[in-house]
Amino acid sequence: MAENQGFGHGITDPGRLTPAPAPAPQVPPEPAAGQPPPAEPAPLTEEQTVRQVVRTLIGFIGINSRVDVESTPSGYLANIRSRRSGLLIGPRGSTLRAIQHLARMIVRRSFPDVPAITVDVGGYRERRDSFLCKKGLAVARIVIETGREMAVDLLTESEMTTIHDALLSLPEVRVYAVGTGPRRTVVIAPALPAGPEAKPRPRG
């Protein structure tokens, strides 16, 4: 009777194979006697958290950038510096507003009383505010000359405040908004007449 050749190399019964021993678990070395354990990292401050959150959000978009955070009287200003600033700003600043909104929500989880957080890209908000002020003043002059109200644009609440503050020196006009939602049509109109003559006369 022929001898069973098995699986070759002189092995005739695979059931007799012994499994290789499992590697020993890696145990971290204990600190030497007399030495304190490693200290835990210190928690981030508000300013550091703002910088980290903004950088993380930009990283999700896939853009390399630098984020500088400074404390201002109105809160924190996070200024983003990137070669792809247009992508971060978005149409009429929509992407930038979204980043700012998310950053505020995330930071408030750790610091509920954190002051206002403003996110800017290369000074875009400053240029935008300057443009709105000039446009508001130009429209206001036309309203004063013609006596007719004019619509400016679809603006956010903060942008409407910028125009309102720019026209404080012109008592001949007033500013109001039409519509609902985060962006509303801002209208510059002649100021309402003041005094008793402004009240409607009773009918009778």
C-alpha positions in Angstrom: 0.0 0.0 0.0 1.4 3.4 -1.0 2.3 5.7 1.7 0.3 8.9 2.0 2.5 11.8 0.8 0.4 14.4 2.6 1.1 18.0 1.7 4.7 17.6 0.9 7.9 18.6 2.8 7.5 15.5 5.0 4.1 16.7 6.6 1.7 13.8 6.5 -1.0 15.1 8.9 -2.0 18.8 8.7 -4.1 18.4 11.9 -0.9 18.0 13.9 0.3 21.5 13.0 0.9 23.7 16.1 -0.2 27.3 15.8 2.4 30.0 16.3 2.3 31.6 19.7 0.4 34.9 19.9 2.7 38.0 20.3 2.9 39.3 23.8 0.9 42.4 24.5 2.8 45.6 24.5 2.8 47.1 28.0 3.8 50.8 28.3 6.9 51.2 30.5 6.2 52.4 34.0 7.7 55.7 35.0 10.9 55.4 36.9 10.8 55.5 40.7 10.6 59.0 42.0 9.5 60.5 38.8 5.9 62.0 38.5 3.6 60.7 35.7 3.5 62.8 32.5 1.3 65.9 32.9 -1.9 66.1 30.8 -2.0 68.9 28.2 -3.5 72.1 29.4 -7.0 72.9 28.1 -7.3 75.4 25.2 -8.2 79.0 25.9 -11.1 80.7 24.2 -8.8 82.3 21.6 -7.0 79.0 20.9 -10.3 77.2 20.5 -11.6 79.8 18.0 -8.4 79.4 16.0 -8.5 75.6 16.1 -12.2 75.4 15.1 -11.9 77.8 12.2 -8.8 76.0 10.9 -10.6 72.7 11.1 -13.6 74.0 9.2 -11.4 75.3 6.5 -9.6 72.0 6.4 -12.9 70.2 5.6 -13.1 72.4 2.5 -9.6 71.3 1.5 -7.9 74.6 1.6 -4.6 75.4 3.1 -4.6 78.7 5.0 -3.4 80.6 8.0 -5.7 81.8 10.7 -4.9 84.8 13.0 -7.2 85.5 15.9 -7.2 88.7 17.9 -9.4 90.0 20.7 -11.4 93.1 19.9 -13.8 95.2 22.0 -16.7 93.4 20.2 -15.3 89.9 20.6 -12.9 87.7 18.5 -11.8 88.4 15.0 -10.5 85.4 13.1 -8.8 86.5 9.9 -8.1 83.9 7.3 -5.1 84.2 4.9 -5.3 82.0 1.9 -4.5 82.2 -1.8 -8.0 80.8 -2.5 -9.9 83.6 -0.7 -12.6 83.7 -3.4 -13.7 80.2 -2.6 -13.8 80.9 1.1 -15.8 84.0 0.6 -18.4 82.5 -1.8 -21.2 84.4 -3.6 -21.9 87.6 -1.7 -20.0 86.2 1.3 -22.3 83.2 1.7 -19.5 80.7 2.4 -17.8 83.0 4.8 -21.1 83.6 6.7 -21.6 79.8 6.9 -18.1 79.3 8.3 -18.7 82.0 10.9 -22.0 80.5 11.9 -20.6 77.0 12.4 -17.6 78.4 14.3 -19.8 80.2 16.7 -21.9 77.2 17.4 -19.0 74.8 17.9 -17.0 77.2 20.2 -20.1 77.8 22.4 -20.2 74.1 23.2 -17.0 74.6 25.2 -17.5 78.3 26.1 -21.2 79.2 26.4 -20.4 82.8 27.3 -17.9 83.4 24.5 -18.2 86.9 23.0 -19.1 87.4 19.3 -16.9 85.7 16.8 -16.3 87.4 13.4 -14.6 85.4 10.6 -12.9 87.4 7.8 -10.8 86.5 4.8 -8.0 88.9 3.9 -10.0 92.0 5.0 -13.0 91.2 2.9 -15.5 92.4 5.5 -13.8 95.7 5.8 -13.9 96.2 2.1 -17.5 95.1 1.9 -18.6 97.5 4.7 -16.8 100.3 2.9 -18.6 99.5 -0.3 -22.0 99.3 1.4 -21.4 102.7 3.1 -20.6 104.4 -0.2 -23.5 102.7 -2.0 -25.9 103.7 0.8 -24.8 107.3 0.7 -25.2 107.5 -3.1 -28.7 106.0 -3.0 -29.7 108.3 -0.1 -28.7 111.4 -2.2 -30.9 110.2 -5.0 -33.8 109.6 -2.6 -33.4 113.1 -1.1 -33.4 114.7 -4.6 -36.3 112.7 -6.0 -38.4 112.2 -2.9 -38.9 108.5 -3.8 -37.7 105.4 -2.0 -35.2 103.0 -3.6 -34.2 99.4 -2.8 -30.5 98.8 -2.2 -30.1 95.0 -2.2 -30.7 91.8 -0.4 -28.6 92.2 2.7 -28.0 90.5 6.0 -28.9 92.1 9.3 -25.4 93.1 10.0 -25.0 94.7 6.5 -28.3 96.5 7.0 -26.9 97.9 10.3 -23.8 99.1 8.4 -26.0 101.1 6.0 -28.2 102.4 8.8 -25.2 103.7 10.7 -23.7 105.2 7.6 -26.9 107.3 7.1 -27.3 108.5 10.6 -25.9 111.9 9.5 -28.8 112.3 7.0 -32.0 112.8 8.9 -33.9 113.3 5.6 -33.9 109.5 4.9 -34.8 106.4 6.8 -33.9 102.7 6.3 -36.2 99.7 6.6 -36.2 96.1 5.4 -38.8 94.1 3.4 -39.3 90.3 3.6 -38.2 87.6 6.0 -35.2 85.3 6.3 -31.5 85.8 6.8 -31.3 88.2 3.8 -33.9 90.9 3.2 -34.4 93.7 0.7 -33.2 97.0 2.3 -35.0 100.1 1.3 -33.9 103.8 1.7 -36.9 106.1 1.8 -37.6 109.7 2.6 -37.9 110.3 6.3 -41.4 110.5 7.8 -42.6 114.0 8.7 -42.3 114.7 12.4 -44.7 116.7 14.6 -48.4 117.0 14.9 -48.8 117.4 11.1 -47.6 113.8 10.7 -50.7 112.4 12.5 -53.6 111.5 10.3 -56.6 113.7 10.7 -59.8 112.1 12.0 -62.7 111.7 9.6 -66.0 113.1 10.5 
